[in-house]
Amino acid sequence: MTAPAVQMTGITKRFGAVTANDSVDLTVPAGTIHGIIGENGAGKSTIVSILYGFYTADSGSIEIEGKPATITSSADAIARGVGMVHQHFMLVPNFSVLENVMLGSEDGFLLRKGKAATRKELQSLSDQYGLEVDPDAIVETLPVGLQQRVEILKALRRGARILILDEPTGVLTPDETDRFFDILRGLREQGVTVLIITHKLREIMEVTDGVSVMRGGKMVAHRQTAETTREELAELMVGRSVSMQVDRIDTPPGAVVMEASGLTWHDLRGVACLKNVSLQLRAGEILGLAGVSGNGQSELLDVLSGIAPVQGGEITIGERRITKDAPASPADLRALGIAHVPEDRHRRGLVLPFEARENAVLGYHNGARTGDGALLSPRAMHAHCDTLMQRFDVRPPNPKLPAVGFSGGNQQKLVMAREIEPEPRIMLIGQPTRGVDIGGIAFIHEEIMARKAAGCAILLVSVELDEIMALSDRIMVMNAGEVVGETTREGADQREIGLMMAGVSAIAG
């Protein structure tokens, strides 16, 4: 019998008092596509980091293709045929594809010999694996799908027979994801073993042969993909039954409560991040904003929430008109009934060293939540936070615990709780379930739907197209700072939305 491509036995890794991997066993058959799934903190990133030499296990053993392997660095892993494509690409943006692939193997000061050899190898690899890409193209001019191909080519050129992919579809459109899966199947046919770390169960079911599930630092299950379901995998991940469906609450949209017209915005370099963006938010309606990260969604949230000033165009909220000459601060907008759940909870949503009870009143500290006196009342803040924690199932329910002490999912619940509790008229929600486990995702979706049912107008920004399509009543698509399309939930077609996300006309596609 063919030896497994990877055999990890009894792997334990501790970081101080935290046990990230607890006697983990992992077997990956050769020539297969194998998934590893688990909640944040489950230990999946640690186990592949040990395989690639970023970390060294405290105990346990590793075999690569049937041979014992001591891996203490990435160089050790590469020498044994293990390659890794990171979630955030490790490319030099202003170098060509050829230059990026040959980095580290230049073969001489003048580079001529190295370039010629690399060009020949690139052509051979492209032909063998169906990874066509222009070797002379500058990387920053390529779409992310092609940049990902460059990363894979780099690994294959170094002799990778085992390829680790960390959240490989996080920056891809649906169409790019489909093409990427075709590439993975082609790699498998050529004998390459692929190991995918992902939280997207749909992708696990679509492209993998087998899947391993981690929870709390332990390996809790192995399944053949054809013999399991998304529901079973979700339950294995969180240790309890989890609903995989969003219980929609359909309410007719009400009056327009916020309107943006012709918004433009340039960053400090003068780059246009928003180009003539217009939208309407209606009471009792969720407007989903779809797009690959970095196409203007973040800047739009900043302008609508008052974090960034209006540079061109205007925002109308009731009788209030906000322009370049008539600005509004975040506090002004909160007073108008607008709540904002920022995309990055660490940079914008929380002060990590602050206690939970302090974070629970950020932006809302001039009111009963902080006591009746002139000074903040720790007792009132504690009681307020305790109530939020009970209602929103924040764990552990300790108002005195600093925000940094909570998991990502519970940090997100704390931010959602703070913004929902005042019962705002308008909610601007960015990436509501980023880094949240499956159980937490279901809870957050329920709360968003409850606000919609209460008549709140909601702008939902998410890179997860499944989330946009499940929650939204209307869907707008952004590409390169512009709104490139709009559709209703009933008329939404995932392929057409994906084409618009990529900047391709749906008709032309």
N, C-alpha and C positions, 0 to 999 in steps of 0.2 A: 504493500500500500504506500501511496505517496505521503511523505511526512507533512504535517501541518506547516503552513507558511510561518505561523507564529504560535508558540506555545509558552504562555506565561503561567507560572505555578507559584502559588503562595506569596504573591507580591504584597508587601506591606510598606507603606510610606507614611511617616509622621512629620508634621511641621509643628514643633513644640508639643503642646498638649493635644493638638488636633490630629486625629488619624484619618488621613485622606484616602488611603487604600488599606483595607483590612483583609489580608490573606486572600487576595483576588486571584482567581484562575480565569484564563482566557485562552481559548483555542480558536484559531482562524484557519479553516481549510485553504489549501493552496488553490489559486485560480478562481476565487469567489469574491463577491462583493458582500462585505460584512458590516453591519451597523452596530454602534454602541450608543445606547440612549440612557437617559437618566435626568433627574432634576438638576438644577444648579446646586453645586456642592456635593453631588453624588459620587464624584471621584473619577469621572470618565476622562476629563482632560489630564488628570494626573497620571492615569495608567498609560495613555498614549505618549505623554511627555517622558515617561520612564522608558518606553519602547524606543523613542527617538533620541534619548540621551540628554534631555534637558535636566532631568532629575535622575538620581541614583536611588534605587530601592534600598530600604533598610534591611529587607530580607526577601527571600524568594529567588526564583531562577527563571531564565529566559532561554528559549531555544528558537533559532531562526532556521527554517527549512531542515529541521532535524538535528541541528548542531548546537551545542551549548554556546551561548554568546554572553560575553561581559561587555555591557554597553555603559560607558561612563561619559560619553560626549556624543554630539551629533556626528562628528567625524567617524566614531565607531559604528554608529547606525548606518551611515552612508556606505561605509566599507562593507557592510553586511547586506547591502541591497535594500535598505529601508529609506524611503524618502517621505517628505512631509510638505503639504501645501497648507499654509496657514490661513486663518479666516481673513486676516488683513495681509494683503500680498506684500512680499518682501522684494519689491522691484524698485529700480532707480527710474523715476518717471521720465527724465529727459535723456535717458539712454535708449538706444535702439533695442529691438528684440534680440538681435545677434549679440550685442554687447552685454545685455543682462544675462543671457544664457551662458556666455563664456566667462563671466566673473568668477575668479578663483582658479581659472585654468588658462591663463593668458598665453603661456608658452613663449615667453620672451618679452623684452622691453618694447620692441617695435610693433608687436601685436599682429603683424601681417600673417605669420604662420598660424597663430592661434585662431585668427578670424577665418582663414581659409578652411581649416580643419573643422571649426564649429559650424560654418555654413554647410559643409558637406554632411556633417552629422545631423544637423537640423532637418535638412531635406530628407535624409533617410528615415528619421524618426517621424516626420510629418507623413511620409508615404506609408510607413508601417502602421501607424496608429490613427490615421485620419485626423491629424491635428494641424491642419493647414493654417499658416500664419506668415505674413510678410516679414522676413528677417530684418529688413531695413526700416520697418515702421518704428516711429518713436512711441514708446510704451504709453505715455500719457495721452496720446491721440487715439488709442484703441478703446473700444467698449470693454466693459469689465469681463464679459464672457471670453474675449480674446486674451485679455490679460491673464485670466485664469489658465488658459491654454499654455501661455508662456511659462507659468509656474510649473505646470505639469511637465512640459518639455525640459525644463531645468532639472527636475528630479529624474526623469527618464534618462537624460544624457549622463547623469552621474551613476547610472546603472541600477536605478530603483526597480526592484521586482515586487516590492511591497510598498504601497502608496497610502499614506495616511492623509485624510482630508478632513479639516476642522471646519464644521458649519459651511460646507462648500457652496450652498445656494443662497446664502444670506444677502448677497448683493446682485442676484440675477433676476431678470424678468422671467415670467412663466415660460416664454418661448425659449429663452436662453437655457433655462433649467432643463427643458425637454432635450435640447441639443446636447447639453452636458451629460445627461443620462445616457444618450446614445454613445458618447465618447467613453463613458465608464464601461458600458457593455462591450465596446470594441476592445478596451484594455483587457477586460476579462477574457475575451476570446483569444487574445495574444498571450495569455498566461500570467498577466499581472494580477496580483492580489490587492484588492482595494478595501481599506478600512475607513468607514465614514462615521464621524462624530456629528450627531445632529439632534435637534429637538423636534423635528418635523416628522410626525408619524406617517403622514401621507407619502413622504418621500421614502421612508423606510419600507413601506408596503410596496412601493412601485419599483424600486431598483435593487433591493438587497436580496441575497440568497438566505442569509441567516442574520440573527440579531441577538445581542447580549444586553441585558438590562441591569443597571446599577442603581442602588439606593443606599444612602447613608454610608458610602465608602465600601460597601460590599457588593459582590456580584450575586444577584438574586435569581437570575433566570437566563437560560439560553433557549432560543426558539428558532425553528425553521420558519422563514417568513411565510411560506405557503400554508403553514399549519397554524397560524395565529391570526389575530385581528387587532385593529387599532384599539378597541375597547380593552382587550386583555392586556396589551402592552401598557396602556395608560394606567390600568389598575396595578400592574406590577411596578411601575415607576413610583407611584405615590403611596401604595400600600392600602388603597381603598377604592371603592367603585367611584368612577368619575363619568359625568355626562359629557359626551363628545359633541352634543348638539347645542346650538344657541336657541333658547326659547324666546322667539321673537314676540314682541308686542307691537302689533300694527295699529297705529293711530294716524288719522289724517293730519297732514301738516297744517299748522296755523299761520298766523301772520308773520311777515318778515320782521325779525327783531334785530338783525345785524346785516349790514350790506357794505361790501368793499367794492370800490370802483377804481379801475385803472392803477392799481398799486404798483409802483416801481421802487426798487431798492438796490443800491450798490454798496459793495463792501469797501474796506479801506484801500484796496488796490484799484478801485474803480470798476470792478467786475460786476456786471448786472446779474444779480441773484433772483430778482423778481422783475418780470417784464409784463406790464399791463394786466395784472391779475385782478379778476372780478369774481365775486361770489355773493350768494345770499344764504343766510341761515334762518330757518323758519322754526317756530315753536313746535315742539313735539316731533322733530325730524332729525335724523342723523345724516349729515353730509360726510361721506368718506372721501379722503384725499389719498389717492394711490400714486405711487411713484418709487423708483429706485432711490435709495438714500442719496442726498446731495444734489437734488434737482430743484431746490427752492422751498421745500416744505418747512424746513427748520426756520428759515428767514421769514416765511409767511406767519408762522406761529409767533415769532418774536415781535413782528409789527402789529399783529392783531391783539397781542397781550400787553403792548406798551413797552416791552423791553427794548425794542428798537424803534426809533422815530419814523413816522411817515415821511418819506422823501418826495414821493410823487403820488398823485391820486388822493382818495379820501375814504374814510370809514364813517358810516352813519349808524348810530345806535339810538333809536328813539329820536329825541330832539337834539342829541349831541352829534356834532359834525367834527371829525378829527382830520386835520390836514397838517401839512408842514408848518403852516403859520398858526395853527390852533392845535398844539400837541396835547397828548394825554399820557399820564404816567400809569404804571401798573396799579397804583393805589386808586387813581381816578376810575380806572376800568373796573376794579373790584367793587367800587361804590355804585357802579352802574349795573351790577349783578353778573359780572363775568368772572368765572373761575378758570384757572389754567393749570393743567397737569403737564409739566414740561417733559420733553423727550428724554433728557438726561437728569435723572433724579439726584445724582450725586453732585453735579455742578449747579443745577438750577432748582431742584425740589427740596433739598435737605441741607442742613448744616451738620455734617456727620459727627463732630464731637459733641454737639448739643444733645441733651436728653430728649426722649420721645415727646414728653409733655411740652417742651419748648418748641420742637419742630411742629407740633400739632396746632400751634397758634400763629406760626409765621405768616405775616401778612394780614392776620385777623386779630392782632393783639390789642387793638383799641376797642374793647367791648367786654361783654359779660364773661367771655371765655377766660379772661385773665383777672377777674375780680372787679369790684366796684370802686376801689380806691385809686389814688393817683399812681401807685406803684403796682407792678405785676404781683399777683398773688400766687405763690407756688401751690398752695392748697387748691385754689380754683382751677389752675392749669392741670394739676394732677387729676382732679375729678373729671374735668372735661376730656382729658386724654383717655382716662380709664373707660369712660362711656364710649368713645370712638373705638377703642380697642375691642371692647365686647361686641359692638355692633358689626365691626368689619373683620373680626376674627384675626386680629394682629397677634402674632406669637413671637416671643413670650409676652403676655399681657402685663408688661412692667413699664409704667410711664417714666421711671427714673433711668431706664437703660439708654445709653447713648445710641443714636441712630446707627452708628457704625457697627453696633453689636447685633443688628437684625440681619436676616438673610435678605437677598435682593427682592424676593417676592413680598416679604413683610414690610420692607421699606416702601415698596410701591403701594401696598395697601394703606400705609400710614399717609402717604401723599394723597391718594384717592379719597381717603376718609376726610382729611382736612378740607379738600376742595368741594366735596359733595355735601358735607354737613350744613353749610349755610343755605342750601337749596338755591343755587344760582339760576338765573334765567338763561344763561349762555355758558356752555362749557367748551373750552379749547383743550383737546386731549391729544397729547403726542405719545405715540408708542406705548399704549396702556399696558401691554403685557410683555414688554421686553425683559428678558431675564426672569420671567415668572414661571413657576411650575404649572403643570396641567390643572391641578386643583385650584390654584390661585387664579388661573386664566378664566375658568368657569365662573368663579365668584365675581371677578371684575366685570365680566360680560353681563352678568345678572344686574349688577349695580348700574351699569351704563344704560341698560334697557329700562330699569326702574326710573331713571332720571328722564329718559325719553317719554315714558308713560305719564310722568308728572308735568309734561309740557315744556321741558328744557330743550333749547336748541343746541345741538352738539356738532362740533367740527371734529372729526376723528382722523388723525394722521397715523398711518401705519405702513410699514414696509411689508407686512404680512398680508398678501392679497386675499388669502382665505378669510382673514379677520375682517377686512374691508367688505368683502362680499356677504359675509354672514350678518354683519351688524347694520350696514348702511341702507338708507332709503334711496338716496341718490349717491352717485359716485363721480368724482372729478379726477382727472389724471393730469399730473404735472411732469414735464420733461424740460430740462434746461431752463428752469425758471418761468415757464409759460404753462398755462392751462391748455392742454392739447385735445381734450375731449371730455364729454359728460354724458352720463347715461343714468337710467333708473335701475333700481335693483332688479326689477322684473325683466328689463331688457339687457342686463349685463351679460356679456360673453367674455369668459376668462381669457381666451386667445386674443380677442380684439383689444381688451384692456392691456394685455401684455405687450402687444404691438405698439400701442400708444405710449406705454411706459418707456419703450425703447426708442421712441421718436419716429416710428414708422406708421404711415397712414394705414388704418385698418382696411380701407378699400384696396390700397395698393398691395397689402399683405395677403 
